[in-house]
Amino acid sequence: MKNFFSLIFTLLLGTSLLFSQQSKTSFEVHQLLYYENENCSSDNHQNKYAVIYQNFYDQSQYIAYNLKSFNDQAIILYFINQNKVIHHENYPLANFNAASNVELVVEGIDNLNDLDHLPTSKIKLKFFKKENLIKEHRMLTAYYFKSKNFENVKEVIYYIDHGSSGTPFSYHATFYDEMRKENFPLIGNVVQRDEVSKNGTICSFFLKSIQQPNKKFSVIFP
């Protein structure tokens, strides 16, 4: 009997040590943004619809995925922190939609701030003008940026409704750098984003829905 209890104790201790070697961190999100691209989707890319889980207090941290159609079988789920991709994973869309808690195992880093070895985006945005305008009976402010190292895109325009509840979203860290440098308010939502190519064509993304997050996310570091 003594040997039996010793064996049980050893097994419990081993299990406890195994779990203690894992670190589980909540990936906080506060708002779900749904964008639709109405004029430049491609059959070869999942870029018709974009879903972003946004953190109000840290613009460099968010979760995003794209869809070609709502019948897609899978998505690539991107976890971003400090504007770096800490993890991306193919995820069955049906499983993702059904989940209320999403946990992803991230290998190669010890915590959310262990990011020095990860590549930094080379895309740079440079503010050059703004204008106030009315679109669909809504007062907006358009912010114009020259872009560098952004494939064929030469200019990006953000149309922000500063009167709405939220924080402007951008995939690019230099958008926030430029907005802060110019002392522009980082309040409200980006209701439209235009990407202007070098040949003059415009790819427009429109904000179709703002919701409370319907999921909780966490990251496990083995």
Steps between C-alpha positions, in 0.01 A plus 500: 500500500785736582651439156161568342469844662859578410420421136189723504697784656771467236245507218326806642830677549603422141170633367533815711851562369383449141229766530725733694734506201223649287410868512149605401437867421173672420503687168269788580260638237223759537333549163423299188528686167367356175621655173391422146701565186252598230710565193828310486467147632697224334404138441848403612494678835281502808459875498129561442415512870720589797427440868708669768490449876636827634663602828399857596801560724776353285463568127794271425311195629214344306368182339394490135388271223372539143238321294436458131143391575303387801515148356877480551601177671790649694653830603851609588476648846768761573604598851682836494689663785721809473403493130681167457339169410556281805294216358291406198308180465259336259174466687182324378246780464212295642702418811600863544144627464376248757770574758447743787857454624791474258837376624810480283833344586788729399846350480831679464431783745466503878239775538316774310796736528766254382494644148845641424582226249173538305505704177365856498282626214684724254183684397521870581220756492565876488218745568463788252149647525154473651154625412155510657213366296151355513441146375158340526379771739796445731772747592838339434862605494717356221869452576734455203826307523775433250611137523838337456587131459128417471496284187332708225323739738615861483243663729266401783200705611327445835148637543439533874175569683636668812151515646458124520599285795827318445862537399623537140642175365796456267723206413797738489691633801608813314137610465488541878848656509397764247163569665669556836773714345235726344296505824194354327242331724510120516129467574217371285502234229648470153181463296682479166857439387613563141819352360604687185731312265773650285278475193219689674260216579341512844430206728241599762422327828175598675411446865177301496464399863626582850429246773601389843752211478322165491806303608776496756856431386803367678849395404685203649879501507622139546 
